[in-house]
């Protein structure tokens, strides 16, 4: 849906005054056995009437960021990286609202970083959310923001993408060849991102790794 449509829905919710409707539903009672539900004969003199009350009230808390959308789409995120998003909510009621949140999957990729607090009338609060995929698939969860009489549902969605990087190095060996003492040689290699999204990367020398000396204590390959 468009931003204009979402903004119009949010405006209508703010102006909603509440309403009450009552409906009476006739329930006809039939007796006997039938192989096809709904085809059993019944008498209008054996009828139960169910009265249903349907009050509708304005929600106390609404989303005001992103034109009021309740879908938080993180888009495509590389596996192992973290993508942040924020959602701003507002108390549009005339009372203080104590907020609590439902739990997301503790083993899932979505996380809410900051705690909720009590919102005075007209006050706003920004939720900080992150998405850290561990697999190459689509993830979706529901996050509920609860008040004493209602719940605001947020849909969290994102897709984990496997990063694809290629190096212009033959056989995985970058040979600098023989170099005289005191001199240096420059050679270049290319790192190419072949995936559909930007990738953050870091190049580190294995010789500078803090695990270098621990690895050197192992048995040589030719003795194994």
VEXZAMI-109665 format. One record per residue: residue number from 1; residue in one letter; x, y, z of N, C-alpha, C in turn. Coordinates in steps of 0.001 Angstrom, whole numbers, m for minus. Each point is the difference from the previous one (the first is absolute). Layout:
R:NUM:A:X:Y:Z:X:Y:Z:X:Y:Z
...
***
This chain:
R:1:X:838:m1192:0:m838:1192:0:876:1247:0
R:2:X:m546:1088:m525:765:1227:m139:121:731:1329
R:3:X:945:959:27:191:804:1206:m1227:868:273
R:4:X:m658:480:m1082:m1191:826:176:m1136:m800:636
R:5:X:m148:m1252:m420:m1052:m846:574:256:m261:1479
R:6:X:1244:m332:349:328:m259:1399:m207:1242:852
R:7:X:373:1171:m535:m198:1242:750:m1488:281:205
R:8:X:m827:m320:m1003:m1442:211:135:m598:m930:1053
R:9:X:447:m1260:24:m489:m944:1010:360:479:1402
R:10:X:1245:462:171:434:501:1305:m834:1203:433
R:11:X:m313:896:m947:m816:1175:319:m1410:m401:425
R:12:X:m585:m990:m679:m1342:m463:370:m7:m655:1381
R:13:X:1047:m746:308:83:m631:1324:41:1053:1099
R:14:X:751:1084:m229:94:1062:1007:m1352:680:229
R:15:X:m818:109:m1049:m1279:694:107:m1142:m918:434
R:16:X:249:m1282:88:m1066:m950:335:m466:218:1441
R:17:X:m1318:117:186:m578:284:1315:m503:m1251:714
R:18:X:m11:m1111:m687:m524:m1220:601:m1462:m210:m356
R:19:X:m433:m1234:9:m1392:m308:m297:m375:m1336:639
R:20:X:m1314:m219:78:m511:m1233:601:m1104:m550:m888
R:21:X:124:m1275:m336:m1011:m664:m808:m443:m1276:692
R:22:X:m1270:m326:m198:m561:m1217:573:m739:m759:m1093
R:23:X:237:m1304:m74:m635:m840:m1016:m632:m1214:665
R:24:X:m1130:m423:m550:m686:m1204:471:94:m1075:m1077
R:25:X:542:m1145:365:222:m1088:m952:m922:m1161:357
R:26:X:m904:m387:m903:m862:m1162:271:757:m1304:m231
R:27:X:m132:m927:923:646:m1309:m99:m1099:m1064:25
R:28:X:m223:m648:m1123:m1047:m1019:m106:534:m1341:492
R:29:X:m753:m630:878:408:m1261:611:m682:m1148:m739
R:30:X:817:m953:m502:m522:m1175:m703:423:m1246:752
R:31:X:m752:m1050:m162:306:m1262:674:84:m1113:m1033
R:32:X:701:m1063:352:156:m1124:m912:1425:m112:m496
R:33:X:219:m869:m957:1317:m234:m573:m28:340:m1487
R:34:X:1108:510:m493:107:346:m1414:1426:m227:m469
R:35:X:118:m352:m1258:1336:m161:m580:533:1286:m572
R:36:X:m897:963:m263:393:1289:m560:m426:1105:955
R:37:X:948:647:673:m360:1078:936:m777:1104:m712
R:38:X:m1024:502:667:m805:1071:m559:m1243:m455:m728
R:39:X:m141:m1288:m222:m1157:m516:m733:m1037:m654:907
R:40:X:255:m12:1305:m944:m612:935:m1221:906:178
R:41:X:m1183:m569:57:m1217:782:158:m71:616:1397
R:42:X:m534:1189:56:m153:689:1273:m1343:722:24
R:43:X:m404:412:1200:m1261:713:172:284:1413:479
R:44:X:m716:960:m554:192:1394:412:m477:230:1425
R:45:X:m770:m933:523:m478:130:1375:1067:m428:1011
R:46:X:1061:m613:m493:1104:m422:875:1232:828:m365
R:47:X:m17:1257:410:1031:961:m398:601:677:1226
R:48:X:1317:121:m8:715:757:1025:497:1302:m612
R:49:X:m80:1076:768:438:1304:m482:1239:428:787
R:50:X:1078:272:m751:1266:413:604:208:1484:m255
R:51:X:93:763:1084:228:1437:m128:1495:289:159
R:52:X:558:659:m994:1437:280:m40:210:1504:100
R:53:X:791:426:984:357:1411:153:1386:230:m597
R:54:X:120:1021:m842:1252:266:m719:451:1439:246
R:55:X:669:266:1126:534:1348:214:1302:195:m779
R:56:X:176:1161:m582:1226:350:m719:573:1264:625
R:57:X:1265:m50:380:649:1140:652:1261:372:m775
R:58:X:441:1203:192:1218:473:m645:1216:m594:700
R:59:X:991:m494:m734:1199:m541:644:773:1110:700
R:60:X:552:m274:1183:705:1053:734:1382:320:m558
R:61:X:608:m949:m709:1367:183:m505:17:m289:m1494
R:62:X:646:886:m775:92:m174:m1448:1443:222:m443
R:63:X:301:m489:m1201:1308:227:m618:m52:1315:m765
R:64:X:995:860:197:31:1283:m704:1171:95:m965
R:65:X:939:m936:49:1111:12:m953:m391:m749:m1268
R:66:X:674:299:m1104:m217:m672:m1289:m1473:27:m396
R:67:X:m626:1158:158:m1404:213:m394:m973:m920:720
R:68:X:388:m499:1176:m894:m851:780:59:m1473:m340
R:69:X:934:m404:m842:95:m1423:m363:425:m830:1205
R:70:X:m630:m1161:127:342:m926:1079:841:m1168:m498
R:71:X:433:57:m1245:926:m982:m560:1403:587:18
R:72:X:910:m665:722:1403:425:63:785:m945:m903
R:73:X:318:461:m1202:685:m832:m992:1483:369:m15
R:74:X:838:m936:432:1441:228:18:640:m240:m1365
R:75:X:m747:m593:m920:535:m257:m1331:1015:m1136:m9
R:76:X:900:36:m982:1046:m1018:m134:1204:383:852
R:77:X:429:m924:855:1143:230:889:937:m1198:m116
R:78:X:1286:283:m131:989:m1071:m113:98:m789:1301
R:79:X:181:m1309:m114:147:m858:1174:1205:459:821
R:80:X:m213:133:1316:1066:440:889:21:1493:251
R:81:X:m756:781:m760:m65:1438:205:m1278:370:753
R:82:X:m14:1207:550:m1137:479:786:m564:1262:m631
R:83:X:m1311:4:m210:m678:1152:m597:m928:629:1046
R:84:X:167:1289:318:m873:653:989:m1209:672:m654
R:85:X:m1080:77:740:m1191:746:m396:m617:611:1261
R:86:X:m788:1035:m181:m680:632:1133:m1472:213:m338
R:87:X:m839:m100:1028:m1443:220:m133:m428:933:1128
R:88:X:m699:1072:m345:m457:969:1000:m1500:m156:220
R:89:X:m391:m127:1264:m1410:m134:365:m411:1190:861
R:90:X:m1314:268:53:m520:1142:764:m1249:m405:761
R:91:X:m120:545:1208:m1193:m187:817:m1019:1071:m389
R:92:X:m1112:m409:m642:m1021:963:m433:m1207:m10:936
R:93:X:125:m682:1136:m1093:m21:969:176:1136:1008
R:94:X:m897:62:968:53:1040:1031:536:m534:1321
R:95:X:576:m1199:m11:536:m605:1215:1443:m439:m223
R:96:X:730:m130:1110:1337:m578:m77:m103:m1469:m407
R:97:X:891:m419:m892:m16:m1373:m486:1291:m712:404
R:98:X:m166:m1066:789:1140:m842:351:137:m1082:m1069
R:99:X:1135:m8:m673:196:m875:m1150:857:m1207:354
R:100:X:m355:m1126:m557:820:m1210:58:18:m605:m1400
R:101:X:961:m877:m236:155:m596:m1330:11:m1515:97
R:102:X:m523:m638:m1033:108:m1452:m92:1443:m371:m344
R:103:X:354:m1243:259:1361:m460:m252:137:m481:m1436
R:104:X:1099:389:m633:335:m578:m1294:733:m1319:216
R:105:X:165:m749:m1049:685:m1288:85:1426:208:506
R:106:X:365:m555:1177:1360:222:528:1083:m567:m900
R:107:X:m339:m971:m838:971:m568:m936:m152:600:m1391
R:108:X:m865:1010:m131:m250:614:m1296:898:1193:m262
R:109:X:m163:644:m1159:889:1097:m395:m457:1383:450
R:110:X:m1226:128:528:m524:1320:361:232:280:1485
R:111:X:325:1266:294:289:392:1384:m433:1443:218
R:112:X:m658:257:1147:m320:1365:413:1030:434:1028
R:113:X:715:1101:m293:1152:389:814:m376:792:1242
R:114:X:m999:855:m76:m304:877:1135:m1272:m443:714
R:115:X:m117:434:1245:m1153:m378:826:m1160:963:m232
R:116:X:m1204:m477:288:m1188:841:m83:m187:776:1298
R:117:X:m729:1079:m72:m252:830:1180:m1451:465:m17
R:118:X:m430:591:1102:m1359:530:81:m110:1264:m848
R:119:X:m1028:54:m844:m189:1137:m897:m1122:899:509
R:120:X:296:1268:296:m1065:952:329:m818:316:m1258
R:121:X:m1170:616:149:m811:369:m1163:776:892:m972
R:122:X:m7:m379:m1273:686:766:m1035:1479:m286:m133
R:123:X:582:m763:918:1440:m274:m39:315:m1067:m1049
R:124:X:1256:m16:m429:456:m970:m995:1156:m819:556
R:125:X:226:m1139:m614:1115:m875:385:492:m706:m1260
R:126:X:1315:m89:m141:603:m632:m1171:558:m1366:368
R:127:X:m451:m1023:m706:501:m1361:186:1195:m217:m916
R:128:X:1077:m543:554:1197:m318:m776:28:m1501:m257
R:129:X:m55:m384:m1263:m69:m1400:m397:1182:m344:m891
R:130:X:456:m1256:71:1088:m460:m860:m375:m1337:m628
R:131:X:627:m266:m1142:m189:m1260:m727:1374:m556:m331
R:132:X:318:m1194:537:1306:m646:m201:m239:m1427:m495
R:133:X:m117:m197:m1306:m302:m1343:m512:1194:m937:121
R:134:X:m300:m1253:315:1035:m1027:58:m132:m1021:m1104
R:135:X:m1062:123:m810:m234:m916:m1106:m530:773:m1198
R:136:X:177:m579:m1167:m484:622:m1220:m1450:m348:m265
R:137:X:m931:706:653:m1423:m258:m162:m783:1233:435
R:138:X:m1327:m58:m206:m881:1093:415:m455:m238:1436
R:139:X:95:1035:834:m421:m73:1399:m1160:969:215
R:140:X:m954:m401:839:m1123:872:348:m518:m355:1385
R:141:X:m215:1033:812:m531:m185:1350:m968:1134:321
R:142:X:m820:m235:1007:m930:1016:489:482:503:1359
R:143:X:70:1315:143:353:636:1272:m1212:769:492
R:144:X:m462:m315:1201:m1175:658:557:372:995:1090
R:145:X:m536:1218:m100:166:1033:1024:m1322:69:767
R:146:X:21:m441:1257:m1231:m159:773:m233:1177:943
R:147:X:m1273:422:72:m469:925:1025:m987:m767:884
R:148:X:m692:701:890:m898:m700:922:m1228:m564:m706
R:149:X:m364:539:m1173:m1224:m473:m663:145:m220:m1502
R:150:X:1214:55:m524:161:m184:m1442:1426:m457:m302
R:151:X:224:m343:m1272:1333:m406:m432:256:541:m1404
R:152:X:1158:607:m169:434:497:m1299:931:m1040:m614
R:153:X:m365:m522:m1173:771:m1063:m639:952:600:m1039
R:154:X:1271:m360:104:1010:372:m985:507:m1268:m679
R:155:X:88:34:m1314:522:m1134:m762:1451:281:m366
R:156:X:901:m867:445:1426:127:m296:341:m976:m1116
R:157:X:637:512:m1050:287:m835:m1165:1379:332:m552
R:158:X:709:m1014:m441:1314:197:m605:464:m1268:m685
R:159:X:969:135:m895:524:m1164:m704:1511:m61:153
R:160:X:488:m1159:453:1431:m228:74:533:m451:m1352
R:161:X:1113:600:m424:580:m280:m1312:1435:m462:183
R:162:X:375:m1067:m682:1376:m488:49:911:955:m762
R:163:X:1047:532:644:933:881:m711:869:m800:m961
R:164:X:165:507:m1211:812:m665:m1021:1132:928:m406
R:165:X:1233:m417:286:1188:802:m294:1002:m872:m737
R:166:X:602:546:m1042:1029:m724:m749:1300:792:21
R:167:X:1134:m719:m35:1333:607:m3:710:m353:m1299
R:168:X:744:967:m521:777:m229:m1221:1365:m586:345
R:169:X:m12:m1083:779:1239:m674:423:m96:m1454:m443
R:170:X:965:m451:m793:m36:m1365:m517:369:m1000:1086
R:171:X:m806:m1047:114:234:m1104:931:62:449:1463
R:172:X:m490:1192:300:m11:476:1372:1353:409:547
R:173:X:1024:144:m858:1354:369:434:385:1303:m675
R:174:X:354:994:802:444:1298:m512:1522:43:102
R:175:X:682:m364:m1073:1457:m169:m8:677:1332:m305
R:176:X:846:462:933:759:1241:m185:1341:m243:m677
R:177:X:333:m1285:m245:1275:m378:m632:1186:427:863
R:178:X:1194:m98:m559:1227:325:751:221:1509:30
R:179:X:332:518:1174:231:1432:183:1317:186:734
R:180:X:853:914:m483:1276:272:656:m220:674:1343
R:181:X:912:m247:918:m69:612:1325:83:1516:m133
R:182:X:m871:705:682:m10:1452:m36:m860:579:m1103
R:183:X:m502:m832:m892:m853:473:m1077:m1445:m478:226
R:184:X:m894:456:m843:m1397:m413:134:m614:m178:m1388
R:185:X:m1049:m760:m20:m724:m273:m1242:m1488:247:243
R:186:X:m642:648:m938:m1438:241:79:m730:m887:m996
R:187:X:m1031:m666:490:m884:m778:m855:m1440:262:424
R:188:X:m879:m147:m906:m1404:319:259:m876:m1229:m241
R:189:X:m1058:m91:772:m1034:m996:m260:m1364:659:189
R:190:X:m990:m571:m617:m1335:591:m21:m959:m808:879
R:191:X:m759:727:818:m1090:m581:778:m1306:443:m649
R:192:X:m778:m945:m505:m1227:323:m722:m1224:m534:732
R:193:X:m955:883:219:m1270:m380:623:m961:m451:m1095
R:194:X:m324:m1286:m24:m889:m551:m1026:m1424:m208:514
R:195:X:m290:430:1217:m1354:m116:542:m810:1241:m355
R:196:X:m1264:33:436:m925:1061:m383:m78:1134:1016
R:197:X:859:8:1009:m46:1053:1007:1412:368:424
R:198:X:131:1165:634:1306:456:466:485:m867:1159
R:199:X:1307:m224:62:598:m860:1014:1130:752:695
R:200:X:m7:m3:1323:1117:523:781:1024:m1111:196
R:201:X:1259:313:m233:1030:m1026:150:1262:607:611
R:202:X:818:m861:581:1268:395:619:1067:m993:m445
R:203:X:1164:506:m401:1130:m848:m378:1019:25:1134
R:204:X:315:m1166:548:955:m108:1099:1097:m1001:m350
R:205:X:1213:274:476:1112:m925:m201:m39:m1102:1052
R:206:X:121:m1226:m450:0:m1120:932:1231:38:900
R:207:X:1103:576:m503:1226:65:809:m149:937:1188
R:208:X:m989:897:m43:m235:919:1115:m1114:m488:921
R:209:X:m510:m1188:m234:m1070:m538:823:517:m349:1392
R:210:X:m772:280:1067:422:m381:1357:71:m1511:194
R:211:X:m578:m767:m914:48:m1465:89:1186:m588:m758
R:212:X:845:857:m543:1115:m499:m810:912:m926:784
R:213:X:416:401:1213:945:m799:788:m659:m1286:487
R:214:X:m1299:33:333:m688:m1215:430:m71:m1015:m1133
R:215:X:m209:476:m1215:m53:m910:m1136:1374:m590:m300
R:216:X:1045:761:263:1356:m475:m294:432:m1134:919
R:217:X:m708:m205:1121:381:m1058:937:m504:m1372:m434
R:218:X:m817:m24:m1045:m535:m1277:m452:1040:m839:m722
R:219:X:m324:m1259:m226:900:m931:m686:79:362:m1479
R:220:X:1203:24:m574:144:303:m1425:m800:m977:m853
R:221:X:m405:478:m1155:m845:m803:m876:711:m1264:m450
R:222:X:1338:83:m277:716:m1161:m534:209:m1089:1050
R:223:X:m261:296:1292:132:m1017:1037:m1330:m664:335
R:224:X:m1081:518:m530:m1305:m570:321:m257:m1256:m835
***
